[in-house]
């Protein structure tokens, strides 16, 4: 008996000691990367589908690996080899193979321009001959791309298109119109890059006989300027074209350049359109498909353009209209029989469709009250389409495959949470990247039928580090809004939670169209900052309001033409529901958000002044009139058409309601959500005689990062929460 009691006591003491070894999360832990989870990135599948390449930055080499074993099998190219064979010393930071993988395009001294775009000095290395060529330009170039069949490279320099013939420089050509701040050929303007999410404005045809390219005339687009303070005696100014809501866009045309004939064709679209968000060659060398949108972005057309001896023939291939707006995607795939795959939410949910070459429906491939969230592609050999979907829950993702006729659907991923896939060329293998709210990224290699080959990365070290801290579970729940609609939410409670006590609540919001913050996947940063707040006695909650994603078209488009109205009502309703819970102090509820979330938190502390005690708004939009037109008009139409929609839910017009503590934060060099938004909010607050706190990060953009910046910001926000909630 004594021995048994001794074991029990020893067990209790051991458990106590283990618990005592755990410690609370701090801001310092979060921003030193303690909870960072490694994941596979930067790999590129080779043509054979059984190998991939990775850029080894430390060794300045391109290394070749086997998918099946994970072993390195060769070094394809290194800086040392280049120096040995050519006598030239270059340190490349990017690479791209040509279609036959016997030449490599190398980028050096790369510098960013905007979110996606950059410029570099480019070299071309011939792997067979061991020779090195450099693009012949007087400065850094953009978007260099090797011809799929010839020894040529196309690129953008000084806003014009250029083709350099690597065999005969005398045959190099320039085309398109380029002039700083006026004309751009081959690249795109700021708003296309930001809102249509691409920056390369040209594409070689499959056999390299043509180049399709964008031509922008942005001469009439208004400019925006930002002071850049730097470290010198006088600041400089960054001036760029930025079309705000209701303002003039660039005039855009699509051209096809005949490389052999050195002839430039302008594509004449027979209808008036505002945007060309995508261009894509079919599998035929002389067939281009152009996607067009009207300004309201509710009417989309696919135009088929054929290059003929007499010029260009343009025909309407497919047309789609929506009750609110259409989302642009990259899911157009052309099949060998000239039919194509397309995704649409025409039945209320995003699904895969199969159309013939004339745009006539053959088959709706996937169906159901759930969303296809990513289309990976189609394997002609097996007849399977591969995709990701939120079929089991809007909070989760799984990987599937299905036959082209809509039969034989298989779920390939097995673990509940968030699954994504990276397929090899030819769909022989895929890497499944899995995580959940409580599980760091776990990567496995599979054959295309889902059979696991090996574990690539289990992040065991990250799990071991997490185990040393006091961590609360992220609990998923649903919270009703005022109309009774159940909204998805998560909650993190203090690690020593006691249901008999009353706790303050901090709500995190983003809330923009199609977005989600309530997801069952790993978050190495914000989630652990919330753990640090929970350790200090706070409950943290996030709610996906109406307008957010993965719940179908109708749920998402309820906010159409009234951004901010229903989202704010839902966040206020959620806060009121929380206030009724026995363990919540209803007088101590705060809200914070970044970008669209900053807009939402600003509306919360004003329109919901009787509910929220405190708010933090980082880089907020304060009136949609100040934001770019492609994004804003997609959801609001123009200010000229919908003035009340813009003004009724602008935080600037509700400042007189402010009663709680309010912190405004912005980067002065934010080229996306301009600091103008915060400056106008400041003016309105001062005019209304409302006290608030303000912090500006000099020369920081929308992400407010670099050096110690993020740690400083999150420390400031933590202190503000502790002092005011």
C-alpha positions in Angstrom: 0.0 0.0 0.0 2.8 2.4 0.9 4.6 1.6 -2.4 1.4 2.3 -4.4 0.9 5.6 -2.6 4.5 6.5 -3.2 4.0 5.9 -7.0 0.9 8.1 -7.0 2.8 10.9 -5.2 5.7 10.5 -7.5 3.4 10.7 -10.5 1.8 13.9 -9.2 5.2 15.5 -8.5 6.5 14.5 -11.9 3.4 16.0 -13.6 3.8 19.2 -11.5 7.5 19.4 -12.5 6.8 18.9 -16.1 4.1 21.6 -16.0 6.5 23.9 -14.1 9.0 23.5 -16.9 6.5 24.9 -19.4 6.4 28.7 -19.7 4.1 31.3 -21.2 4.6 32.6 -24.7 6.0 36.2 -25.1 6.1 38.6 -28.0 9.9 38.0 -28.1 9.2 34.2 -28.6 6.9 34.9 -31.5 9.0 37.3 -33.5 12.3 35.4 -33.0 10.7 32.6 -35.0 10.3 30.1 -32.1 7.2 28.5 -33.6 8.3 28.7 -37.3 7.5 25.5 -39.2 9.6 24.5 -42.2 7.9 23.8 -45.5 8.9 22.9 -49.0 9.3 25.9 -51.2 11.2 26.8 -54.3 11.3 23.3 -55.9 10.6 23.0 -59.6 9.6 19.8 -61.2 11.7 18.7 -64.2 10.3 17.5 -67.5 10.7 13.8 -66.6 8.3 14.2 -63.6 10.6 12.1 -61.4 13.1 14.8 -60.4 13.0 18.4 -59.2 15.5 21.2 -58.8 16.2 23.6 -55.9 18.3 26.7 -55.7 20.9 26.3 -53.0 21.6 29.9 -52.0 24.4 29.1 -49.7 26.4 27.2 -52.4 25.0 29.3 -55.3 24.0 26.1 -57.1 21.0 24.5 -58.8 20.7 21.0 -57.3 18.7 18.0 -58.7 16.8 15.7 -56.5 14.8 12.5 -56.9 11.1 12.7 -55.9 11.0 9.0 -54.9 14.1 9.0 -52.6 14.5 12.7 -51.7 18.2 12.3 -52.4 20.3 14.8 -54.3 21.4 13.1 -57.5 23.4 15.9 -59.2 24.4 19.6 -59.2 23.1 20.9 -62.5 24.9 24.2 -62.3 26.9 26.2 -59.7 28.6 29.6 -59.6 31.9 27.7 -59.2 31.3 25.9 -62.5 30.5 29.1 -64.3 33.7 30.7 -63.1 35.7 27.6 -64.0 34.3 27.4 -67.6 33.8 31.1 -68.4 36.1 33.0 -66.0 33.1 35.1 -64.9 32.0 35.3 -61.3 28.2 35.8 -60.8 26.0 35.1 -57.8 22.6 34.3 -59.2 19.4 34.5 -57.0 16.8 33.1 -59.5 16.8 30.7 -62.4 14.6 29.4 -65.1 15.1 26.5 -67.6 14.1 26.7 -71.2 11.6 24.1 -72.4 14.3 21.5 -73.3 16.3 22.1 -70.1 19.6 22.6 -71.8 19.8 26.3 -71.0 19.3 28.3 -67.8 18.3 31.9 -67.4 20.0 33.3 -64.3 18.8 36.4 -62.4 21.3 38.5 -60.4 21.2 41.5 -58.1 17.4 41.3 -58.1 15.5 44.2 -56.6 11.7 44.5 -55.9 9.5 47.1 -57.6 6.0 46.4 -56.1 4.3 43.3 -54.6 5.2 40.9 -57.4 7.5 42.7 -59.8 11.2 43.0 -59.8 14.2 43.8 -62.0 17.5 42.0 -62.4 20.6 41.6 -64.5 20.1 38.4 -66.5 22.5 35.8 -67.9 21.9 32.8 -70.1 24.1 29.7 -69.5 24.2 26.9 -72.1 24.6 23.7 -70.1 25.9 21.7 -73.1 28.3 24.3 -74.5 29.4 25.7 -71.1 29.0 29.3 -72.4 27.5 32.4 -70.7 25.7 35.2 -72.4 24.3 38.4 -70.9 21.2 40.3 -71.9 22.5 43.3 -73.7 20.9 46.3 -72.0 22.3 49.3 -70.2 20.4 48.6 -67.0 18.5 46.0 -65.1 15.7 44.2 -67.0 12.3 42.8 -66.2 10.6 39.4 -66.9 13.3 37.8 -69.0 12.0 34.6 -70.6 13.7 32.1 -72.9 12.1 31.1 -76.2 10.7 27.5 -76.0 12.4 26.5 -79.3 15.0 29.1 -80.5 18.1 30.5 -78.9 16.4 33.8 -78.1 15.4 35.6 -74.9 12.5 38.1 -74.5 12.5 40.8 -71.8 11.2 44.2 -70.8 13.6 47.2 -70.6 12.7 50.8 -70.3 9.0 49.9 -70.7 9.5 48.2 -74.1 9.6 44.6 -75.3 12.9 43.2 -76.6 14.0 39.9 -78.1 17.7 39.2 -78.1 19.0 36.6 -80.6 21.8 34.8 -78.7 23.2 33.4 -82.0 23.1 36.5 -84.1 22.8 39.8 -82.1 22.1 41.7 -85.4 18.7 40.0 -85.4 17.7 41.3 -82.0 14.6 43.5 -82.1 12.6 45.9 -80.0 8.8 46.5 -80.2 5.9 48.0 -78.4 5.7 51.5 -77.1 7.5 52.5 -73.9 7.8 55.8 -72.1 8.2 56.3 -68.4 4.9 57.1 -66.6 3.0 56.9 -69.9 3.5 53.7 -72.0 4.3 50.2 -70.9 4.8 47.2 -73.3 5.2 43.7 -71.9 4.8 44.6 -68.2 1.7 45.8 -66.4 0.7 48.9 -64.4 0.4 49.1 -60.6 -3.3 48.2 -60.3 -3.2 45.2 -62.6 -0.2 43.8 -60.7 -2.0 44.3 -57.3 -5.5 43.3 -58.1 -5.2 40.8 -61.0 -2.1 39.3 -59.3 0.3 39.1 -62.1 3.2 41.2 -63.4 4.4 39.4 -66.5 2.7 41.0 -69.5 3.9 38.8 -72.3 4.0 35.1 -73.3 5.8 33.1 -76.0 3.5 30.9 -78.1 4.1 27.1 -77.7 6.5 26.9 -80.6 8.0 30.4 -80.1 6.8 31.9 -83.4 4.8 34.6 -81.6 4.8 36.7 -78.5 1.5 38.0 -77.1 1.9 41.1 -75.0 0.1 43.8 -73.1 0.3 47.4 -74.2 -0.6 50.0 -71.5 -1.3 53.7 -72.0 -1.4 55.1 -68.5 -0.8 58.7 -69.5 -4.2 59.8 -68.2 -4.2 57.9 -65.0 -3.8 60.2 -61.9 -0.6 59.9 -59.9 -0.1 59.4 -56.2 3.0 60.6 -54.4 4.6 59.5 -51.2 7.5 61.1 -49.3 10.4 58.8 -48.6 12.3 60.1 -45.6 15.4 57.9 -45.8 18.5 59.0 -43.9 19.5 62.0 -45.9 19.0 65.7 -45.2 16.1 66.0 -47.6 13.3 63.4 -48.3 12.6 62.3 -51.8 9.2 61.6 -53.4 7.9 58.3 -54.9 5.4 59.2 -57.6 3.4 56.5 -59.4 0.2 56.0 -61.3 -2.7 54.9 -59.0 -6.3 54.9 -60.3 -8.6 55.3 -57.3 -12.3 54.3 -57.3 -14.1 56.1 -60.1 -10.9 57.4 -61.7 -9.5 56.8 -65.2 -7.8 53.5 -66.0 -5.0 52.8 -68.3 -6.0 52.1 -71.9 -5.0 48.5 -72.5 -4.6 46.6 -75.7 -3.3 43.1 -76.5 -0.8 42.6 -79.3 0.7 39.6 -81.1 4.2 40.0 -82.4 5.2 37.7 -85.3 8.9 36.9 -84.5 9.8 35.7 -88.0 8.0 38.4 -90.0 8.8 41.0 -87.3 5.3 42.2 -87.6 3.1 43.6 -84.8 -0.6 42.9 -84.7 -3.0 44.7 -82.4 -6.0 42.5 -81.4 -9.2 44.4 -82.2 -11.9 43.2 -79.7 -15.3 43.8 -81.3 -17.0 44.9 -78.0 -16.1 47.6 -75.6 -14.3 46.2 -72.5 -12.4 47.7 -69.6 -10.0 45.0 -68.4 -8.0 42.1 -69.8 -7.1 40.2 -66.6 -5.6 37.1 -68.5 -4.1 36.0 -71.8 -3.2 32.4 -72.5 -2.0 30.5 -75.6 -3.9 27.3 -76.4 -1.9 24.2 -77.3 -1.8 25.5 -80.9 1.0 27.9 -81.7 -1.3 30.4 -83.5 -4.2 30.5 -81.1 -4.5 32.9 -78.2 -7.3 33.2 -75.7 -8.0 36.6 -74.1 -10.1 37.1 -71.0 -12.0 40.4 -70.9 -14.1 42.0 -68.2 -16.4 45.0 -68.1 -15.8 47.7 -65.6 -18.4 46.3 -63.2 -16.6 43.0 -63.4 -19.9 41.0 -63.7 -19.5 40.1 -67.4 -16.6 38.0 -68.6 -15.8 36.9 -72.2 -13.1 34.5 -73.5 -12.0 35.6 -76.9 -10.2 33.2 -79.3 -7.7 34.9 -81.5 -6.2 33.0 -84.5 -3.1 34.3 -86.4 -3.7 34.0 -90.1 -2.0 35.2 -93.2 -4.4 38.1 -93.6 -4.1 39.1 -90.0 -6.0 38.1 -86.8 -9.4 36.5 -86.6 -11.2 37.2 -83.3 -14.2 35.1 -82.1 -16.2 34.9 -78.9 -15.5 31.5 -77.3 -17.2 31.7 -74.0 -19.3 34.2 -72.0 -20.4 34.4 -68.4 -22.4 36.9 -66.4 -22.9 37.1 -62.6 -25.6 38.7 -60.4 -22.9 40.6 -58.4 -19.3 40.1 -59.6 -16.9 37.5 -61.0 -13.6 36.3 -59.5 -10.7 36.0 -61.8 -8.7 32.8 -61.7 -6.0 30.8 -63.4 -8.1 27.6 -63.9 -8.4 27.7 -67.7 -6.8 24.5 -69.1 -6.8 23.4 -72.8 -7.0 19.7 -73.6 -5.6 17.8 -76.5 -8.9 17.7 -78.3 -9.2 21.5 -78.1 -11.9 21.4 -75.4 -11.2 23.2 -72.1 -11.6 23.1 -68.4 -13.0 26.1 -66.5 -14.2 26.9 -63.0 -17.3 28.8 -62.3 -19.8 29.5 -59.5 -22.7 29.8 -61.9 -24.7 27.2 -59.7 -23.9 29.1 -56.5 -20.6 27.3 -55.7 -17.3 27.2 -57.4 -17.0 24.0 -59.5 -15.1 22.5 -62.4 -16.8 22.5 -65.9 -15.8 20.9 -69.2 -16.6 22.8 -72.4 -15.9 21.9 -76.0 -13.8 24.1 -78.3 -16.9 26.3 -79.1 -17.6 27.0 -75.5 -20.6 24.6 -75.3 -21.0 22.7 -72.0 -20.0 19.1 -72.1 -20.1 18.3 -68.4 -20.3 19.9 -65.0 -17.5 17.8 -63.5 -18.0 18.6 -59.7 -21.3 19.4 -58.0 -22.5 20.1 -54.5 -23.0 22.8 -51.8 -19.3 23.2 -51.4 -16.4 25.0 -53.1 -13.5 23.8 -55.3 -10.8 26.1 -53.9 -7.9 25.2 -56.2 -7.5 23.4 -59.5 -4.2 21.6 -59.9 -4.7 20.3 -63.4 -5.7 17.5 -65.7 -3.7 14.4 -66.6 -4.5 13.4 -70.2 -3.0 9.9 -69.7 -5.1 8.9 -66.7 -8.1 11.1 -67.4 -8.1 12.5 -63.8 -8.6 16.1 -62.8 -6.9 17.0 -59.5 -8.2 19.7 -57.2 -8.5 21.0 -53.6 -12.0 21.6 -52.1 -13.7 22.7 -48.9 -16.2 19.8 -49.3 -16.2 18.6 -45.7 -16.0 22.0 -44.0 -15.3 25.7 -45.0 -12.7 25.5 -42.3 -10.7 22.7 -43.9 -9.3 21.7 -47.2 -8.7 18.2 -48.8 -7.2 17.0 -52.0 -9.3 15.1 -54.5 -9.2 13.6 -58.0 -12.1 12.9 -60.4 -12.6 11.7 -63.9 -13.5 14.1 -66.7 -17.0 12.7 -66.8 -17.6 13.5 -63.1 -17.3 9.9 -62.0 -14.7 8.1 -59.9 -14.1 10.8 -57.4 -11.4 9.9 -54.8 -10.3 11.8 -51.7 -6.5 11.6 -51.7 -5.6 13.4 -48.5 -6.5 11.6 -45.3 -5.9 13.9 -42.4 -8.6 16.4 -41.3 -7.3 20.0 -41.4 -5.7 21.9 -44.2 -4.2 19.9 -47.1 -2.6 21.3 -50.2 -0.7 19.6 -53.0 2.3 20.4 -55.3 2.3 18.1 -58.3 5.2 17.0 -60.4 5.2 17.3 -64.2 3.0 14.6 -65.7 1.2 14.1 -62.3 3.4 11.2 -61.3 4.0 12.5 -57.8 2.6 15.1 -55.5 3.8 16.6 -52.2 0.9 16.8 -49.7 1.3 19.8 -47.3 -0.8 19.2 -44.2 -1.4 21.2 -41.0 -4.1 21.9 -38.5 -4.6 24.5 -35.9 -2.6 22.4 -33.5 -0.2 20.7 -35.9 2.8 22.3 -37.6 3.3 21.6 -41.3 3.6 17.9 -42.1 4.8 17.1 -45.7 4.6 13.7 -47.4 5.3 12.5 -50.9 2.6 10.5 -52.7 2.0 8.9 -56.0 -0.9 10.3 -58.0 -3.3 7.7 -56.6 -2.7 9.0 -53.1 -0.3 6.2 -52.0 2.3 7.6 -49.6 5.9 7.2 -50.6 7.8 8.9 -47.8 7.7 11.6 -45.2 9.5 14.7 -46.3 9.2 17.0 -43.3 7.5 16.3 -40.0 8.6 19.5 -38.2 9.5 17.4 -35.1 11.8 20.2 -33.8 9.0 22.7 -34.0 6.7 20.3 -32.1 9.4 19.9 -29.4 9.7 23.7 -29.0 5.9 24.1 -28.7 5.8 21.5 -26.0 7.9 23.7 -23.8 5.2 26.4 -23.6 1.8 26.7 -22.0 -0.5 26.4 -25.0 -4.3 26.6 -25.1 -6.3 24.8 -27.8 -7.9 26.8 -30.6 -11.6 25.9 -30.2 -13.9 26.1 -33.2 -17.5 27.1 -32.8 -20.4 28.9 -34.5 -21.8 32.2 -33.3 -25.2 33.4 -34.5 -25.6 36.9 -36.0 -28.7 39.0 -35.5 -30.6 37.2 -38.2 -29.7 33.8 -36.8 -27.1 32.9 -39.5 -24.4 30.8 -37.9 -20.9 32.4 -38.4 -17.8 30.3 -38.1 -15.5 31.3 -35.3 -12.5 30.2 -33.2 -11.7 31.0 -29.6 -8.4 30.8 -27.6 -8.9 30.8 -23.8 -6.4 31.5 -21.1 -4.3 28.5 -20.3 -5.6 28.4 -16.7 -9.2 29.1 -17.8 -11.8 29.1 -15.0 -15.4 29.1 -16.2 -16.5 30.8 -12.9 -14.4 34.0 -13.8 -15.1 36.8 -16.1 -12.5 37.4 -18.9 -11.9 40.3 -21.3 -12.1 39.4 -25.0 -10.0 40.6 -27.9 -11.6 40.0 -31.3 -9.4 39.7 -34.4 -11.1 40.6 -37.7 -10.3 40.8 -41.4 -13.7 40.2 -42.9 -13.1 41.2 -46.6 -14.8 39.6 -49.6 -13.8 36.0 -50.0 -11.4 36.0 -47.1 -11.2 33.7 -44.1 -9.6 34.0 -40.7 -11.3 30.9 -39.3 -9.3 28.0 -40.7 -8.1 24.8 -39.3 -4.5 25.2 -40.2 -1.2 26.1 -38.5 -0.3 29.8 -37.9 3.2 30.3 -36.6 2.8 34.0 -35.8 -0.5 35.6 -34.9 -1.9 32.5 -33.2 1.1 32.4 -30.8 0.8 36.1 -30.2 -2.8 35.3 -29.1 -1.3 32.6 -26.8 0.8 35.3 -25.2 -2.3 37.4 -24.6 -4.2 34.4 -23.3 -1.4 33.9 -20.8 -2.2 37.4 -19.5 -5.8 36.7 -19.0 -7.5 37.4 -22.3 -9.8 35.4 -24.4 -9.1 35.9 -28.2 -11.8 35.3 -30.8 -12.1 35.6 -34.5 -15.4 35.5 -36.5 -15.9 35.1 -40.3 -18.7 37.5 -41.0 -21.0 37.5 -44.1 -19.0 38.2 -47.2 -16.2 35.8 -46.4 -15.2 32.8 -48.4 -15.7 29.0 -48.9 -19.5 29.2 -48.1 -20.7 29.8 -51.7 -21.4 32.8 -53.9 -24.6 34.0 -52.2 -23.0 34.1 -48.7 -20.0 36.0 -50.1 -21.9 38.5 -52.2 -24.3 39.7 -49.5 -22.0 42.6 -48.9 -22.1 43.8 -52.6 -22.3 47.6 -52.9 -22.4 48.0 -49.1 -18.9 47.0 -47.9 -18.7 47.4 -44.2 -22.4 47.3 -43.4 -23.2 43.6 -42.9 -19.7 42.7 -41.8 -19.8 45.2 -39.0 -23.3 44.1 -38.0 -22.0 40.6 -37.7 -19.0 41.5 -35.7 -21.2 43.6 -33.3 -23.7 40.7 -33.0 -20.8 38.3 -32.2 -19.5 40.6 -29.5 -23.0 40.8 -28.0 -23.3 37.0 -28.0 -19.9 36.8 -26.3 -20.9 39.3 -23.7 -23.8 37.0 -22.7 -21.5 34.1 -21.9 -20.9 33.5 -18.2 -17.1 33.6 -18.5 -16.9 36.9 -20.4 -16.7 40.4 -19.0 -19.1 42.2 -21.4 -17.7 45.6 -20.6 -14.2 44.6 -21.8 -14.4 43.6 -25.4 -11.9 44.9 -27.9 -11.3 44.5 -31.6 -8.3 44.7 -33.9 -7.5 44.2 -37.6 -5.1 45.1 -40.4 -5.9 46.5 -43.8 -9.5 45.5 -44.4 -9.5 44.4 -40.8 -8.3 47.9 -39.8 -11.3 49.3 -41.7 -13.5 46.8 -39.8 -12.1 47.6 -36.4 -12.5 51.3 -37.0 -16.2 50.7 -37.8 -16.5 48.5 -34.7 -15.2 51.2 -32.3 -17.5 53.8 -33.9 -20.7 52.1 -35.1 -20.3 49.6 -32.2 -19.2 52.1 -29.6 -21.6 50.7 -27.0 -20.1 47.2 -27.5 -16.3 47.7 -28.0 -14.1 49.3 -25.4 -11.0 49.3 -27.5 -9.8 49.0 -31.1 -6.5 48.9 -33.0 -6.5 49.7 -36.7 -3.4 48.9 -38.7 -3.1 50.3 -42.2 -6.9 50.8 -42.5 -9.0 51.9 -45.4 -11.1 54.7 -44.0 -13.1 55.5 -47.1 -13.3 53.3 -50.2 -13.0 56.4 -52.3 -9.3 56.4 -51.5 -8.6 52.8 -52.6 -7.8 51.5 -56.1 -10.6 51.1 -58.6 -10.3 47.4 -59.7 -10.7 46.1 -56.2 -13.2 48.6 -54.9 -15.5 48.8 -57.9 -15.7 45.0 -58.1 -17.6 45.1 -54.8 -19.0 48.7 -54.8 -19.3 49.9 -58.4 -18.1 53.5 -58.8 -18.6 56.3 -56.3 -20.5 58.1 -59.0 -23.0 55.2 -59.1 -23.0 54.3 -55.4 -22.1 57.4 -53.4 -24.1 56.3 -50.3 -22.5 52.9 -50.4 -19.1 54.6 -50.1 -20.0 57.1 -47.4 -22.6 55.4 -45.2 -20.0 52.9 -44.0 -16.9 55.1 -44.0 -15.4 55.2 -40.4 -14.6 58.9 -41.1 -18.3 59.6 -41.1 -18.9 57.9 -37.7 -16.1 59.4 -35.6 -18.5 61.3 -33.4 -19.6 58.0 -32.0 -16.1 57.1 -30.8 -16.1 56.5 -27.0 -13.4 53.9 -26.4 -9.6 53.7 -26.8 -8.5 53.8 -30.4 -5.0 53.2 -31.8 -4.2 54.1 -35.4 -1.1 52.6 -37.1 0.2 53.1 -40.6 3.4 52.9 -42.7 4.2 56.2 -44.4 5.3 54.4 -47.6 2.3 52.2 -48.0 1.7 52.1 -51.8 -1.4 49.9 -51.4 -3.6 51.4 -48.7 -2.2 54.9 -48.7 -1.4 56.7 -45.4 -3.9 59.3 -46.8 -6.6 57.1 -45.3 -5.2 57.5 -41.8 -4.5 61.2 -42.3 -8.1 61.8 -43.3 -9.3 59.8 -40.3 -7.0 61.9 -38.0 -8.6 65.1 -39.4 -12.1 63.8 -38.8 -11.2 62.7 -35.2 -9.7 66.1 -34.4 -12.7 67.9 -35.8 -14.9 65.8 -33.7 -12.7 66.5 -30.6 -12.0 62.8 -30.1 -8.8 61.6 -28.4 -6.9 58.7 -29.9 -3.4 57.3 -30.2 -1.3 57.3 -33.4 1.9 55.6 -34.6 3.5 56.1 -38.0 6.3 53.8 -39.2 8.5 55.9 -41.6 9.2 54.4 -45.0 7.3 51.2 -44.3 4.9 49.8 -46.8 1.6 47.9 -46.2 3.3 45.0 -44.5 5.1 47.2 -41.9 8.1 44.9 -41.6 11.9 45.0 -41.8 14.5 44.8 -39.0 12.9 45.3 -35.6 9.7 46.8 -37.0 7.2 43.9 -36.5 8.4 43.1 -33.0 8.1 46.8 -32.2 4.6 46.9 -33.6 3.3 43.9 -31.8 4.9 45.1 -28.5 3.1 48.4 -29.0 -0.2 46.6 -29.6 0.3 44.3 -26.7 0.9 47.3 -24.4 -2.1 49.1 -25.7 -4.3 46.1 -25.1 -3.0 45.7 -21.5 -3.6 49.4 -20.8 -7.0 49.7 -22.3 -8.7 46.3 -22.1 
